Amino acid sequence: MENFDHILLFKTDIKSESDRRVVQSVLDAQQNIAGWNIDLDDEDYVLRIVSHHLKHQQIIKLITDHGYECCELK
């Protein structure tokens, strides 16, 4: 069975393309993020992060420091 511990999922309020661009500049600047995407069509605006080094709390801080809501999806 494959280990998916490096895939972090979050519920956010990143609702628009302009919101996504703000977050993109923050996430793209992080060397420890291998990839990310956000589903703007999902009611939870799910943010998916691939990182072998960062933890949920670190991502939550990055996102909330830029004025968006973000919490871990379990």
KAUR-V128940 format. One record per residue. N is the residue number from 1. D_CENTER is the distance of its C-alpha to the mean C-alpha in whole Angstrom. Layout:
# KAUR-V128940
N:D_CENTER
N:D_CENTER
This chain:
# KAUR-V128940
1:25
2:21
3:19
4:15
5:15
6:12
7:10
8:7
9:7
10:6
11:8
12:8
13:11
14:10
15:13
16:14
17:15
18:15
19:12
20:10
21:13
22:12
23:8
24:9
25:12
26:10
27:8
28:11
29:13
30:12
31:14
32:13
33:10
34:12
35:10
36:7
37:7
38:7
39:10
40:12
41:15
42:14
43:15
44:12
45:10
46:8
47:4
48:5
49:5
50:9
51:10
52:14
53:14
54:11
55:11
56:9
57:11
58:10
59:6
60:8
61:10
62:9
63:7
64:11
65:13
66:12
67:13
68:11
69:11
70:8
71:9
72:9
73:11
74:14
